[in-house]
Amino acid sequence: MTSHMDAWLNFVSKEKPASSHTYKEICDLGVELLFNADSFKQIAEAPSTSALFDVLRTHISPSSPHLLSTLPFLMAAFTKKRRSLPPSGGSSVTDANSLAMSFFSSCEELLHGVGDLHESQVWHSRLGLLKVVEDESVFSSRNEKTAVILKKEVTACIECSASVYGMFLW
């Protein structure tokens, strides 16, 4: 995974989704390789220390902020791929949503790690991740863990807006 990840992330970040059939094929192949049963198990057990996030931490850094744009793409692909796998016990929707929120949380850790150096790319990626949460109906108010994760991000968004505009919004 590590030997081709940088090239694949660069490809995904620079190409336009509608640009070609080849783009879709390369993205689909990468998603199939990244999100197999073993990686789901690793992400479910300890998302932030999974092999995928170790590789992402290596490649998504302050020196390569353009790769931040791949996080929403990865989360959407992860969420869709997870829903297509057979359930691992319990409610499959709850299981898929909980796993997707763990993925979201790990992506947010990456964004926090990049810091304020590339503020605009960080916020575009953060908004993209939140859009995936909304589009894929990942959030459930009944799940306390997801509520805590999103509340933390909403607080960060409000603090950022307040610091940008020099005033509080309430």
DSSP file (Angstrom, degrees, kcal/mol; ACC not computed):
  #  RESIDUE AA STRUCTURE BP1 BP2  ACC     N-H-->O    O-->H-N    N-H-->O    O-->H-N    TCO  KAPPA ALPHA  PHI   PSI    X-CA   Y-CA   Z-CA
    1    1 A M    >>        0   0    0      0, 0.0     4,-1.0     0, 0.0     3,-0.5   0.000 360.0 360.0 360.0 -39.0    0.0    0.0    0.0
    2    2 A T  H 3>  +     0   0    0      1,-0.2     4,-0.6     2,-0.2     3,-0.1   0.822 360.0  62.9 -71.1 -30.8    2.7    2.5    0.9
    3    3 A S  H 34 S+     0   0    0      1,-0.2    -1,-0.2     2,-0.1     4,-0.2   0.804 118.4  23.2 -69.3 -28.1    4.7    2.3   -2.3
    4    4 A H  H <> S+     0   0    0     -3,-0.5     4,-2.3     2,-0.1    -1,-0.2   0.443  96.2  93.9-115.5  -1.5    1.9    3.6   -4.6
    5    5 A M  H  X S+     0   0    0     -4,-1.0     4,-3.0     1,-0.2     5,-0.3   0.902  84.4  51.7 -61.8 -43.5   -0.2    5.6   -2.2
    6    6 A D  H  X S+     0   0    0     -4,-0.6     4,-2.4     1,-0.2    -1,-0.2   0.930 112.3  45.5 -61.1 -46.1    1.5    8.9   -2.8
    7    7 A A  H  > S+     0   0    0      2,-0.2     4,-2.3    -4,-0.2    -1,-0.2   0.902 114.6  48.5 -64.6 -40.4    1.0    8.7   -6.6
    8    8 A W  H  X S+     0   0    0     -4,-2.3     4,-2.8     2,-0.2    -2,-0.2   0.927 111.7  48.5 -66.6 -44.7   -2.6    7.5   -6.2
    9    9 A L  H  X S+     0   0    0     -4,-3.0     4,-2.5     1,-0.2    -2,-0.2   0.911 111.9  49.9 -61.1 -42.5   -3.5   10.3   -3.8
   10   10 A N  H  X S+     0   0    0     -4,-2.4     4,-1.6    -5,-0.3     5,-0.2   0.913 111.4  49.1 -61.9 -42.1   -1.8   12.9   -6.1
   11   11 A F  H  X S+     0   0    0     -4,-2.3     4,-2.3     1,-0.2     3,-0.3   0.940 113.0  46.3 -61.2 -48.5   -3.8   11.5   -9.0
   12   12 A V  H  < S+     0   0    0     -4,-2.8    -2,-0.2     1,-0.2    -1,-0.2   0.874 113.4  49.8 -63.3 -38.0   -7.1   11.6   -7.1
   13   13 A S  H  < S+     0   0    0     -4,-2.5    -1,-0.2    -5,-0.2    -2,-0.2   0.778 117.8  37.7 -74.5 -25.7   -6.4   15.1   -5.9
   14   14 A K  H  < S+     0   0    0     -4,-1.6    -2,-0.2    -3,-0.3    -1,-0.2   0.778  99.9  79.7 -99.0 -29.4   -5.5   16.6   -9.3
   15   15 A E  S  < S-     0   0    0     -4,-2.3     3,-0.0    -5,-0.2     0, 0.0  -0.382  78.5-120.6 -78.0 157.5   -7.9   14.9  -11.7
   16   16 A K    >   -     0   0    0      1,-0.1     3,-2.3    -2,-0.1     4,-0.4  -0.844  19.9-128.0 -96.1 134.1  -11.5   16.0  -12.1
   17   17 A P  T 3  S+     0   0    0      0, 0.0     3,-0.4     0, 0.0     7,-0.1   0.807 108.0  42.6 -52.9 -34.9  -14.0   13.2  -11.3
   18   18 A A  T 3  S+     0   0    0      1,-0.2     3,-0.1     5,-0.1    -3,-0.0   0.367  88.2  98.1 -92.7   6.7  -15.9   13.6  -14.6
   19   19 A S  S <  S-     0   0    0     -3,-2.3     2,-0.3     1,-0.2    -1,-0.2   0.833  90.6 -16.6 -70.6 -32.7  -12.7   13.9  -16.7
   20   20 A S     >  -     0   0    0     -4,-0.4     4,-1.4    -3,-0.4    -1,-0.2  -0.999  49.3-115.0-166.5 162.5  -12.5   10.3  -18.0
   21   21 A H  H  > S+     0   0    0     -2,-0.3     4,-2.3     1,-0.2     5,-0.2   0.848 115.9  59.4 -67.3 -35.8  -13.4    6.7  -17.7
   22   22 A T  H  > S+     0   0    0      1,-0.2     4,-2.6     2,-0.2     5,-0.2   0.892 100.8  54.9 -61.8 -40.7   -9.7    6.0  -16.8
   23   23 A Y  H  > S+     0   0    0      1,-0.2     4,-2.6     2,-0.2    -1,-0.2   0.941 109.1  47.1 -57.0 -48.5  -10.0    8.3  -13.8
   24   24 A K  H  X S+     0   0    0     -4,-1.4     4,-2.9     1,-0.2    -2,-0.2   0.907 112.2  50.0 -61.3 -43.7  -13.0    6.3  -12.5
   25   25 A E  H  X S+     0   0    0     -4,-2.3     4,-2.4     2,-0.2    -1,-0.2   0.912 111.9  47.0 -63.0 -43.1  -11.3    3.0  -13.1
   26   26 A I  H  X S+     0   0    0     -4,-2.6     4,-2.2     2,-0.2    -2,-0.2   0.910 114.4  47.5 -66.7 -41.9   -8.1    4.1  -11.3
   27   27 A C  H  X S+     0   0    0     -4,-2.6     4,-2.6    -5,-0.2    -2,-0.2   0.936 112.6  49.2 -62.8 -46.3  -10.1    5.4   -8.3
   28   28 A D  H  X S+     0   0    0     -4,-2.9     4,-2.4     1,-0.2    -2,-0.2   0.899 111.1  49.6 -61.7 -41.5  -12.3    2.3   -8.1
   29   29 A L  H  X S+     0   0    0     -4,-2.4     4,-2.2     2,-0.2    -1,-0.2   0.924 111.5  48.8 -63.3 -44.5   -9.2    0.1   -8.2
   30   30 A G  H  X S+     0   0    0     -4,-2.2     4,-2.8     1,-0.2     5,-0.2   0.908 110.9  50.3 -60.8 -42.8   -7.6    2.1   -5.4
   31   31 A V  H  X S+     0   0    0     -4,-2.6     4,-2.8     1,-0.2    -2,-0.2   0.910 109.6  51.2 -62.5 -43.0  -10.7    2.0   -3.3
   32   32 A E  H  < S+     0   0    0     -4,-2.4    -1,-0.2     1,-0.2    -2,-0.2   0.899 114.3  43.7 -61.2 -40.8  -10.9   -1.8   -3.8
   33   33 A L  H  < S+     0   0    0     -4,-2.2     3,-0.4    -5,-0.2    -2,-0.2   0.890 118.3  43.6 -71.9 -39.6   -7.3   -2.2   -2.6
   34   34 A L  H  < S+     0   0    0     -4,-2.8     2,-0.7     1,-0.2    -2,-0.2   0.887 114.7  47.1 -72.7 -40.2   -7.6    0.2    0.3
   35   35 A F  S  < S+     0   0    0     -4,-2.8    -1,-0.2    -5,-0.2     2,-0.1  -0.525  75.8 136.8-111.0  65.5  -10.9   -0.9    1.7
   36   36 A N  S  > S-     0   0    0     -2,-0.7     4,-2.1    -3,-0.4     5,-0.2  -0.426  71.8 -88.4 -96.8 179.5  -10.8   -4.6    1.9
   37   37 A A  H  > S+     0   0    0      1,-0.2     4,-2.0     2,-0.2     5,-0.1   0.867 125.6  52.4 -59.7 -39.1  -12.0   -6.8    4.8
   38   38 A D  H  > S+     0   0    0      1,-0.2     4,-2.3     2,-0.2    -1,-0.2   0.914 109.2  48.3 -65.2 -42.7   -8.7   -6.6    6.6
   39   39 A S  H  > S+     0   0    0      1,-0.2     4,-2.8     2,-0.2     5,-0.2   0.881 109.3  53.7 -67.8 -35.4   -8.5   -2.8    6.5
   40   40 A F  H  X S+     0   0    0     -4,-2.1     4,-2.6     2,-0.2    -1,-0.2   0.911 109.0  49.4 -61.5 -41.3  -12.1   -2.6    7.7
   41   41 A K  H  X S+     0   0    0     -4,-2.0     4,-2.1     2,-0.2    -2,-0.2   0.930 112.7  46.8 -63.9 -44.7  -11.2   -4.8   10.7
   42   42 A Q  H  X S+     0   0    0     -4,-2.3     4,-2.6     1,-0.2    -2,-0.2   0.918 114.2  47.2 -62.1 -44.2   -8.1   -2.6   11.4
   43   43 A I  H  < S+     0   0    0     -4,-2.8    -2,-0.2     1,-0.2    -1,-0.2   0.887 111.9  50.7 -66.6 -38.6  -10.1    0.6   11.1
   44   44 A A  H  < S+     0   0    0     -4,-2.6    -1,-0.2    -5,-0.2    -2,-0.2   0.883 114.9  43.2 -66.2 -38.0  -12.9   -0.8   13.3
   45   45 A E  H  < S-     0   0    0     -4,-2.1    -2,-0.2     1,-0.2    -1,-0.2   0.919 142.3  -9.7 -75.7 -44.6  -10.4   -1.9   16.0
   46   46 A A    ><  -     0   0    0     -4,-2.6     3,-1.1    -5,-0.2     4,-0.4  -0.567  65.7-177.1-157.3  82.6   -8.3    1.2   16.1
   47   47 A P  G >  S+     0   0    0      0, 0.0     3,-1.4     0, 0.0     6,-0.4   0.885  81.6  51.1 -56.3 -46.1   -8.9    3.7   13.3
   48   48 A S  G 3  S+     0   0    0      1,-0.3    -5,-0.1    -5,-0.1    55,-0.0   0.708 116.1  42.0 -71.1 -16.2   -6.2    6.2   14.0
   49   49 A T  G <  S+     0   0    0     -3,-1.1    -1,-0.3    -7,-0.2    -6,-0.1   0.267  87.4 121.1-110.2  11.4   -3.5    3.6   14.2
   50   50 A S  S <> S-     0   0    0     -3,-1.4     4,-2.0    -4,-0.4     5,-0.2  -0.282  77.8-109.7 -69.3 161.0   -4.6    1.5   11.2
   51   51 A A  H  > S+     0   0    0      1,-0.2     4,-2.3     2,-0.2     5,-0.2   0.884 117.8  56.6 -58.8 -39.9   -2.2    1.0    8.3
   52   52 A L  H  > S+     0   0    0      1,-0.2     4,-2.6     2,-0.2    -1,-0.2   0.941 109.8  43.0 -58.9 -48.7   -4.3    3.2    6.1
   53   53 A F  H  > S+     0   0    0     -6,-0.4     4,-2.4     2,-0.2    -1,-0.2   0.793 109.8  57.4 -73.5 -25.8   -4.1    6.2    8.5
   54   54 A D  H  X S+     0   0    0     -4,-2.0     4,-1.5     2,-0.2    -1,-0.2   0.933 111.0  43.9 -62.8 -44.6   -0.4    5.6    9.1
   55   55 A V  H  X S+     0   0    0     -4,-2.3     4,-2.0     2,-0.2     5,-0.2   0.918 113.1  51.1 -66.1 -43.5    0.1    5.9    5.3
   56   56 A L  H  X S+     0   0    0     -4,-2.6     4,-3.5     1,-0.2    -2,-0.2   0.905 107.6  53.0 -61.8 -41.1   -2.2    9.0    5.1
   57   57 A R  H  < S+     0   0    0     -4,-2.4    -1,-0.2     1,-0.2    -2,-0.2   0.866 109.7  50.1 -61.3 -35.0   -0.3   10.7    8.0
   58   58 A T  H  < S+     0   0    0     -4,-1.5    -1,-0.2    -5,-0.2    -2,-0.2   0.900 121.4  31.8 -68.4 -41.1    2.9   10.1    6.0
   59   59 A H  H  < S+     0   0    0     -4,-2.0     2,-0.9     1,-0.2    -2,-0.2   0.786 109.3  65.7 -93.2 -29.9    1.6   11.6    2.8
   60   60 A I  S  < S+     0   0    0     -4,-3.5    -1,-0.2    -5,-0.2   -54,-0.0  -0.825  73.6 131.3 -97.4 104.7   -0.8   14.2    4.0
   61   61 A S  S >  S-     0   0    0     -2,-0.9     3,-1.8     3,-0.2     6,-0.2  -0.841  75.4 -84.6-142.8 174.4    1.3   16.8    5.7
   62   62 A P  T 3  S+     0   0    0      0, 0.0    52,-0.0     0, 0.0    -2,-0.0   0.777 126.1  57.9 -57.6 -24.2    1.9   20.5    5.8
   63   63 A S  T 3  S+     0   0    0      1,-0.2     3,-0.1     2,-0.1    -3,-0.1   0.626 114.0  36.5 -82.4 -11.6    4.2   20.1    2.8
   64   64 A S    X   +     0   0    0     -3,-1.8     3,-1.5     1,-0.1    -1,-0.2  -0.418  65.7 153.5-135.2  61.8    1.5   18.5    0.7
   65   65 A P  G >   +     0   0    0      0, 0.0     3,-1.9     0, 0.0     4,-0.3   0.736  64.6  73.3 -66.0 -22.1   -1.8   20.3    1.6
   66   66 A H  G >  S+     0   0    0      1,-0.3     3,-1.1     2,-0.2     4,-0.1   0.768  86.5  66.2 -62.5 -22.7   -3.4   19.6   -1.8
   67   67 A L  G X  S+     0   0    0     -3,-1.5     3,-1.7     1,-0.2     4,-0.3   0.646  79.7  79.8 -73.6 -13.8   -3.8   16.0   -0.7
   68   68 A L  G X  S+     0   0    0     -3,-1.9     3,-1.5     1,-0.3    -1,-0.2   0.815  80.1  68.9 -60.2 -28.6   -6.2   17.1    2.0
   69   69 A S  G <> S+     0   0    0     -3,-1.1     4,-0.6    -4,-0.3    -1,-0.3   0.670  89.0  64.7 -65.8 -14.7   -8.9   17.3   -0.7
   70   70 A T  H <> S+     0   0    0     -3,-1.7     4,-2.8     1,-0.2    -1,-0.3   0.690  81.7  78.9 -81.2 -18.0   -8.7   13.5   -0.9
   71   71 A L  H <> S+     0   0    0     -3,-1.5     4,-2.7    -4,-0.3     5,-0.2   0.927  93.9  45.5 -60.7 -48.0  -10.1   12.9    2.6
   72   72 A P  H  > S+     0   0    0      0, 0.0     4,-2.6     0, 0.0    -1,-0.2   0.909 113.8  51.3 -61.1 -38.5  -13.8   13.6    1.7
   73   73 A F  H  X S+     0   0    0     -4,-0.6     4,-2.5     1,-0.2    -2,-0.2   0.937 111.8  46.8 -60.0 -46.8  -13.3   11.3   -1.4
   74   74 A L  H  X S+     0   0    0     -4,-2.8     4,-2.9     1,-0.2    -1,-0.2   0.901 112.2  49.8 -63.7 -41.5  -11.9    8.6    0.8
   75   75 A M  H  X S+     0   0    0     -4,-2.7     4,-2.8    -5,-0.2     5,-0.2   0.923 111.6  47.9 -65.8 -42.3  -14.6    8.9    3.4
   76   76 A A  H  X S+     0   0    0     -4,-2.6     4,-2.4    -5,-0.2     5,-0.2   0.927 114.7  46.4 -62.8 -43.4  -17.3    8.7    0.9
   77   77 A A  H  X S+     0   0    0     -4,-2.5     4,-2.6    -5,-0.2     5,-0.2   0.914 113.2  49.7 -64.5 -42.3  -15.7    5.7   -0.8
   78   78 A F  H  X S+     0   0    0     -4,-2.9     4,-2.7    -5,-0.2    -2,-0.2   0.930 111.8  47.9 -61.3 -46.6  -15.2    4.0    2.6
   79   79 A T  H  X S+     0   0    0     -4,-2.8     4,-1.9     2,-0.2    -2,-0.2   0.919 114.9  44.5 -63.5 -45.3  -18.8    4.6    3.7
   80   80 A K  H  X S+     0   0    0     -4,-2.4     4,-1.0    -5,-0.2    -1,-0.2   0.905 114.7  48.9 -66.1 -41.2  -20.2    3.3    0.4
   81   81 A K  H  X S+     0   0    0     -4,-2.6     4,-0.7    -5,-0.2     3,-0.5   0.905 109.9  52.3 -65.7 -40.3  -17.9    0.3    0.4
   82   82 A R  H >< S+     0   0    0     -4,-2.7     3,-1.0     1,-0.2    -1,-0.2   0.897 106.5  52.8 -63.7 -40.5  -18.7   -0.5    4.1
   83   83 A R  H 3< S+     0   0    0     -4,-1.9    -1,-0.2     1,-0.2    -2,-0.2   0.754 105.2  56.2 -67.8 -22.1  -22.4   -0.5    3.4
   84   84 A S  H 3< S+     0   0    0     -4,-1.0    -1,-0.2    -3,-0.5    -2,-0.2   0.631  92.4  87.0 -84.9 -13.0  -21.9   -3.0    0.5
   85   85 A L  S << S-     0   0    0     -3,-1.0     3,-0.1    -4,-0.7    -3,-0.0  -0.511  93.5 -93.6 -83.1 155.0  -20.1   -5.5    2.8
   86   86 A P        -     0   0    0      0, 0.0    -1,-0.1     0, 0.0    -2,-0.1  -0.371  53.1 -93.4 -64.0 147.3  -22.1   -8.1    4.7
   87   87 A P        -     0   0    0      0, 0.0     3,-0.1     0, 0.0     5,-0.1  -0.244  22.5-142.7 -62.5 149.2  -23.0   -7.0    8.3
   88   88 A S        -     0   0    0      1,-0.4     2,-0.1     3,-0.1     3,-0.1   0.115  66.7 -63.4 -99.0  21.0  -20.6   -8.1   11.0
   89   89 A G  S    S+     0   0    0      1,-0.3    -1,-0.4     0, 0.0     6,-0.1  -0.153 104.2  40.1 111.3 151.9  -23.4   -8.7   13.5
   90   90 A G  S    S-     0   0    0     -3,-0.1     2,-0.5    -2,-0.1    -1,-0.3  -0.290 114.1 -13.6  72.3-163.1  -25.9   -6.4   15.1
   91   91 A S     >  -     0   0    0      1,-0.2     4,-2.6    -3,-0.1     5,-0.2  -0.601  59.3-152.5 -74.4 123.2  -27.6   -3.7   13.1
   92   92 A S  H  > S+     0   0    0     -2,-0.5     4,-2.6     2,-0.2     5,-0.2   0.866  94.6  50.4 -67.3 -35.8  -25.7   -3.3    9.8
   93   93 A V  H  > S+     0   0    0      2,-0.2     4,-2.8     1,-0.2     5,-0.2   0.941 113.6  44.7 -67.0 -46.7  -26.8    0.4    9.5
   94   94 A T  H  > S+     0   0    0      2,-0.2     4,-2.8     1,-0.2     5,-0.2   0.918 114.7  49.5 -61.8 -43.7  -25.7    1.2   13.0
   95   95 A D  H  X S+     0   0    0     -4,-2.6     4,-2.3     2,-0.2    -2,-0.2   0.928 113.2  46.0 -61.0 -46.8  -22.5   -0.7   12.5
   96   96 A A  H  X S+     0   0    0     -4,-2.6     4,-2.4     2,-0.2    -2,-0.2   0.905 114.8  47.3 -64.2 -42.6  -21.7    1.1    9.2
   97   97 A N  H  X S+     0   0    0     -4,-2.8     4,-2.3     2,-0.2    -2,-0.2   0.907 112.0  49.6 -66.6 -41.8  -22.5    4.5   10.6
   98   98 A S  H  X S+     0   0    0     -4,-2.8     4,-1.7    -5,-0.2    -2,-0.2   0.914 113.0  46.9 -63.5 -42.6  -20.4    3.9   13.7
   99   99 A L  H  X S+     0   0    0     -4,-2.3     4,-2.1    -5,-0.2    -2,-0.2   0.891 110.8  52.5 -66.0 -39.7  -17.5    2.8   11.6
  100  100 A A  H  X S+     0   0    0     -4,-2.4     4,-2.6     1,-0.2    -2,-0.2   0.885 108.3  50.8 -63.5 -38.6  -18.0    5.8    9.2
  101  101 A M  H  X S+     0   0    0     -4,-2.3     4,-2.6     2,-0.2    -1,-0.2   0.848 107.7  52.8 -69.6 -32.4  -17.9    8.1   12.2
  102  102 A S  H  X S+     0   0    0     -4,-1.7     4,-2.0     2,-0.2    -1,-0.2   0.904 110.4  48.2 -64.6 -40.4  -14.7    6.5   13.4
  103  103 A F  H  X S+     0   0    0     -4,-2.1     4,-2.2     2,-0.2    -2,-0.2   0.929 111.0  50.7 -63.5 -45.4  -13.2    7.1   10.0
  104  104 A F  H  X S+     0   0    0     -4,-2.6     4,-2.5     1,-0.2    -2,-0.2   0.924 109.2  51.3 -55.8 -47.9  -14.5   10.7   10.1
  105  105 A S  H  X S+     0   0    0     -4,-2.6     4,-1.9     1,-0.2    -1,-0.2   0.885 109.5  49.4 -60.3 -40.6  -12.8   11.2   13.5
  106  106 A S  H  X S+     0   0    0     -4,-2.0     4,-1.7     2,-0.2    -1,-0.2   0.869 109.8  51.5 -68.0 -36.2   -9.5    9.9   12.2
  107  107 A C  H  X S+     0   0    0     -4,-2.2     4,-2.2     2,-0.2    -2,-0.2   0.909 108.2  52.2 -63.7 -41.5   -9.7   12.2    9.2
  108  108 A E  H  X S+     0   0    0     -4,-2.5     4,-2.7     1,-0.2    -2,-0.2   0.882 104.8  55.6 -62.8 -38.1  -10.3   15.1   11.6
  109  109 A E  H  X S+     0   0    0     -4,-1.9     4,-1.9     1,-0.2    -1,-0.2   0.911 107.4  50.2 -59.6 -41.5   -7.2   14.1   13.5
  110  110 A L  H  X S+     0   0    0     -4,-1.7     4,-1.4     2,-0.2    -2,-0.2   0.921 110.1  49.8 -61.1 -43.6   -5.2   14.4   10.3
  111  111 A L  H  X S+     0   0    0     -4,-2.2     4,-1.1     1,-0.2     3,-0.3   0.901 110.4  49.3 -63.7 -40.8   -6.7   17.8    9.6
  112  112 A H  H  < S+     0   0    0     -4,-2.7    -1,-0.2     1,-0.2    -2,-0.2   0.850 107.3  57.3 -65.8 -32.8   -5.8   19.0   13.2
  113  113 A G  H  < S+     0   0    0     -4,-1.9    -1,-0.2     1,-0.2    -2,-0.2   0.798  99.9  57.0 -68.2 -29.6   -2.3   17.6   12.6
  114  114 A V  H >< S-     0   0    0     -4,-1.4     3,-0.6    -3,-0.3    -1,-0.2   0.841  96.7-166.3 -71.2 -32.3   -1.7   19.8    9.5
  115  115 A G  G ><  -     0   0    0     -4,-1.1     3,-0.5     1,-0.2    -1,-0.2  -0.308  40.7 -43.3  81.5-163.1   -2.5   22.8   11.6
  116  116 A D  G >  S+     0   0    0      1,-0.2     3,-1.1    -4,-0.1    -1,-0.2   0.437 105.6  97.6 -87.0  -1.3   -3.2   26.4   10.6
  117  117 A L  G <  S+     0   0    0     -3,-0.6    -1,-0.2     1,-0.3     2,-0.2   0.870  98.6  25.3 -58.0 -39.2   -0.5   26.5    7.9
  118  118 A H  G <> S+     0   0    0     -3,-0.5     4,-2.3     1,-0.2     3,-0.3  -0.508  77.5 162.6-124.4  61.3   -3.0   25.7    5.1
  119  119 A E  H <> S+     0   0    0     -3,-1.1     4,-2.5     1,-0.2     5,-0.2   0.844  70.2  51.8 -53.3 -44.9   -6.2   27.0    6.7
  120  120 A S  H  > S+     0   0    0      1,-0.2     4,-2.2     2,-0.2    -1,-0.2   0.918 111.7  45.8 -65.5 -42.8   -8.3   27.2    3.5
  121  121 A Q  H  > S+     0   0    0     -3,-0.3     4,-2.2     2,-0.2    -1,-0.2   0.892 112.2  52.7 -65.9 -37.8   -7.5   23.6    2.4
  122  122 A V  H  X S+     0   0    0     -4,-2.3     4,-2.5     1,-0.2    -2,-0.2   0.933 112.1  44.6 -61.4 -46.0   -8.1   22.3    5.9
  123  123 A W  H  X S+     0   0    0     -4,-2.5     4,-2.6     2,-0.2    -2,-0.2   0.850 110.8  52.9 -71.9 -33.7  -11.5   24.0    6.0
  124  124 A H  H  X S+     0   0    0     -4,-2.2     4,-2.1    -5,-0.2    -1,-0.2   0.912 113.0  45.4 -63.9 -41.0  -12.5   22.8    2.5
  125  125 A S  H  X S+     0   0    0     -4,-2.2     4,-2.5     2,-0.2    -2,-0.2   0.912 111.8  51.7 -67.3 -42.0  -11.7   19.3    3.5
  126  126 A R  H  X S+     0   0    0     -4,-2.5     4,-2.4     1,-0.2    -2,-0.2   0.928 111.4  47.0 -60.7 -45.3  -13.5   19.6    6.8
  127  127 A L  H  X S+     0   0    0     -4,-2.6     4,-2.2     1,-0.2    -1,-0.2   0.893 110.9  52.9 -63.6 -38.7  -16.6   20.9    5.0
  128  128 A G  H  X S+     0   0    0     -4,-2.1     4,-1.8     2,-0.2    -2,-0.2   0.899 109.1  49.1 -62.2 -41.1  -16.3   18.1    2.5
  129  129 A L  H  X S+     0   0    0     -4,-2.5     4,-2.2     2,-0.2    -2,-0.2   0.919 111.0  49.5 -64.2 -43.8  -16.2   15.5    5.3
  130  130 A L  H  X S+     0   0    0     -4,-2.4     4,-2.1     1,-0.2    -1,-0.2   0.859 107.9  54.6 -64.3 -34.2  -19.2   17.0    6.9
  131  131 A K  H  X S+     0   0    0     -4,-2.2     4,-3.6     2,-0.2     5,-0.2   0.893 106.9  50.5 -65.2 -39.2  -21.0   16.9    3.6
  132  132 A V  H  X S+     0   0    0     -4,-1.8     4,-2.7     2,-0.2     6,-0.2   0.916 107.9  53.3 -63.1 -42.6  -20.3   13.2    3.3
  133  133 A V  H  <>S+     0   0    0     -4,-2.2     5,-2.4     1,-0.2     6,-0.7   0.923 116.2  40.1 -57.0 -44.0  -21.7   12.7    6.8
  134  134 A E  H ><5S+     0   0    0     -4,-2.1     3,-1.4     3,-0.2    -2,-0.2   0.954 116.5  47.7 -70.1 -50.7  -24.9   14.5    5.7
  135  135 A D  H 3<5S+     0   0    0     -4,-3.6    -2,-0.2     1,-0.3    -3,-0.2   0.852 117.0  42.5 -61.6 -36.4  -25.1   12.9    2.2
  136  136 A E  T 3<5S-     0   0    0     -4,-2.7    -1,-0.3    -5,-0.2    -2,-0.2   0.364 106.8-125.6 -93.0   5.3  -24.6    9.4    3.5
  137  137 A S  T < 5 +     0   0    0     -3,-1.4    -3,-0.2    -4,-0.2    -4,-0.1   0.912  57.7 149.7  50.7  49.6  -26.9    9.9    6.5
  138  138 A V      < +     0   0    0     -5,-2.4     2,-0.2    -6,-0.2   -37,-0.1   0.814  39.0  89.8 -81.2 -33.0  -24.1    8.8    8.9
  139  139 A F        +     0   0    0     -6,-0.7     2,-0.4     7,-0.0   -41,-0.0  -0.437  49.9 179.5 -73.4 136.9  -25.1   10.9   11.8
  140  140 A S    >   -     0   0    0      3,-0.2     3,-1.6    -2,-0.2     7,-0.3  -0.971  23.6-153.3-135.8 121.1  -27.5    9.5   14.4
  141  141 A S  T 3  S+     0   0    0     -2,-0.4    -1,-0.1     1,-0.3     6,-0.1   0.706  96.7  64.5 -66.6 -17.2  -28.6   11.5   17.4
  142  142 A R  T 3  S+     0   0    0      1,-0.1     2,-0.8    -3,-0.0    -1,-0.3   0.677  86.6  79.4 -77.7 -17.1  -29.2    8.2   19.2
  143  143 A N    <>  -     0   0    0     -3,-1.6     4,-1.9     1,-0.2    -3,-0.2  -0.822  65.7-163.9 -96.0 109.7  -25.5    7.4   19.0
  144  144 A E  H  > S+     0   0    0     -2,-0.8     4,-2.3     1,-0.2     5,-0.2   0.858  86.2  57.7 -61.5 -37.4  -23.7    9.3   21.8
  145  145 A K  H  > S+     0   0    0      1,-0.2     4,-2.2     2,-0.2    -1,-0.2   0.919 107.9  45.6 -62.0 -44.3  -20.3    8.8   20.2
  146  146 A T  H  > S+     0   0    0      1,-0.2     4,-2.5     2,-0.2     5,-0.2   0.879 111.1  53.6 -67.3 -36.7  -21.2   10.4   16.9
  147  147 A A  H  X S+     0   0    0     -4,-1.9     4,-2.4    -7,-0.3    -1,-0.2   0.910 109.6  47.8 -63.7 -41.3  -22.9   13.3   18.7
  148  148 A V  H  X S+     0   0    0     -4,-2.3     4,-2.1     2,-0.2    -2,-0.2   0.918 111.9  50.0 -64.9 -44.0  -19.7   14.0   20.7
  149  149 A I  H  X S+     0   0    0     -4,-2.2     4,-1.7     1,-0.2    -2,-0.2   0.942 115.1  42.3 -60.9 -48.5  -17.6   13.8   17.6
  150  150 A L  H  X S+     0   0    0     -4,-2.5     4,-2.7     1,-0.2    -1,-0.2   0.866 111.0  55.4 -69.6 -35.2  -19.8   16.2   15.7
  151  151 A K  H  X S+     0   0    0     -4,-2.4     4,-2.4    -5,-0.2    -1,-0.2   0.910 106.8  51.9 -62.2 -40.5  -20.2   18.6   18.7
  152  152 A K  H  X S+     0   0    0     -4,-2.1     4,-1.9     1,-0.2    -1,-0.2   0.905 112.1  45.7 -61.0 -42.4  -16.5   18.9   18.9
  153  153 A E  H  X S+     0   0    0     -4,-1.7     4,-2.3     2,-0.2    -2,-0.2   0.878 110.7  52.1 -71.3 -37.5  -16.2   19.8   15.3
  154  154 A V  H  X S+     0   0    0     -4,-2.7     4,-2.5     2,-0.2    -2,-0.2   0.914 109.4  51.0 -62.8 -42.0  -19.1   22.3   15.4
  155  155 A T  H  X S+     0   0    0     -4,-2.4     4,-2.5     1,-0.2    -2,-0.2   0.917 109.9  49.5 -60.2 -44.1  -17.3   23.9   18.4
  156  156 A A  H  X S+     0   0    0     -4,-1.9     4,-2.3     1,-0.2    -1,-0.2   0.892 110.7  50.7 -62.4 -39.4  -14.1   24.1   16.4
  157  157 A C  H  X S+     0   0    0     -4,-2.3     4,-2.6     2,-0.2    -2,-0.2   0.913 111.2  47.5 -64.5 -43.2  -16.0   25.7   13.5
  158  158 A I  H  X S+     0   0    0     -4,-2.5     4,-2.5     2,-0.2    -2,-0.2   0.915 112.0  49.9 -65.1 -42.8  -17.6   28.3   15.7
  159  159 A E  H  X S+     0   0    0     -4,-2.5     4,-2.2     2,-0.2    -2,-0.2   0.901 111.8  48.8 -62.7 -40.6  -14.3   29.1   17.3
  160  160 A C  H  X S+     0   0    0     -4,-2.3     4,-2.5     2,-0.2    -2,-0.2   0.934 111.5  48.6 -65.0 -45.6  -12.6   29.5   13.9
  161  161 A S  H  X S+     0   0    0     -4,-2.6     4,-2.5     1,-0.2     6,-0.3   0.907 111.4  50.7 -60.2 -41.5  -15.4   31.7   12.6
  162  162 A A  H  X>S+     0   0    0     -4,-2.5     5,-1.1     1,-0.2     4,-1.1   0.902 112.4  45.9 -64.1 -40.7  -15.2   33.9   15.7
  163  163 A S  H  <5S+     0   0    0     -4,-2.2    -1,-0.2     2,-0.2    -2,-0.2   0.859 113.2  50.0 -72.6 -33.1  -11.4   34.3   15.3
  164  164 A V  H  <5S+     0   0    0     -4,-2.5    -2,-0.2     1,-0.2    -1,-0.2   0.917 120.6  34.1 -68.4 -43.9  -11.7   35.0   11.6
  165  165 A Y  H  <5S-     0   0    0     -4,-2.5    -1,-0.2     2,-0.3    -2,-0.2   0.503 105.2-126.7 -92.3  -5.0  -14.4   37.7   12.1
  166  166 A G  T  <5S+     0   0    0     -4,-1.1     2,-0.3    -5,-0.2    -3,-0.2   0.720  78.6  77.0  69.6  21.3  -13.0   38.9   15.4
  167  167 A M  S   <S-     0   0    0     -5,-1.1     2,-0.3    -6,-0.3    -2,-0.3  -0.979  82.3-102.0-153.5 163.7  -16.3   38.5   17.2
  168  168 A F        -     0   0    0     -2,-0.3    -9,-0.1     1,-0.1   -10,-0.0  -0.646  22.1-139.3 -89.0 149.5  -18.6   35.9   18.6
  169  169 A L              0   0    0     -2,-0.3    -1,-0.1     1,-0.2   -11,-0.0   0.501 360.0 360.0 -89.1  -3.6  -21.6   34.7   16.7
  170  170 A W              0   0    0      0, 0.0    -1,-0.2     0, 0.0    -2,-0.0   0.402 360.0 360.0-120.3 360.0  -24.0   34.5   19.6
